């Protein structure tokens, strides 16, 4: 059963290195923003597809990273300048496997990489949201899907944070059955996942995906209808740190 808790989080967007005042008037911005997160094999992709079926526009943060790692982009150039040309493929794109081996065993190197990538991803997400809002008929919702939505602070862009969870044994079976992993490989991936405690605390909606597809669909529909029927907030403003200053990236 989906657990829904609607807090007072304001709709937030940001401009790098500035502090801005934001309006939470949903009459002015009727498009809702959903942040969708969850660990591996929890069912995020299935929930994303169900939201797309309901008319939502979706953005996969990992696909944004893939685009930023293309040949000749400012991010690719910065990575090559920081870590060396040997982290690039022959076509000039970033070799994620080589780069990963370089940074994931070196916390300082990982921080340098995140300092390059995370602000660029944040700007790309903001631009996509702004473009959707400018349309004559914007979608009813815009969904940002990312495993590290909370860890990077990007959940602050969302009106509603949705967390998809599943029991570890269910995740294990999905990894083995759907991805062809051995039990040892699946366990290693599960153990590498970030903890859920902070995500549970911040989530507005928690979807428990341990049952059937129909059960999952009912939970998504309940949460969707609740969000769509939430009364618009009257205009109010709050001062907040812009993305890229005090907000973790």
Beta strands, then each sheet from edge to edge (+ up, - down):
strand 1: 3-4
strand 2: 19-23
strand 3: 32-37
strand 4: 57-60
strand 5: 141-145
strand 6: 160-165
strand 7: 205-208
strand 8: 237-241
sheet 1: 1+ 7- 6- 3- 5- 4-
sheet 2: 2+ 8-
end
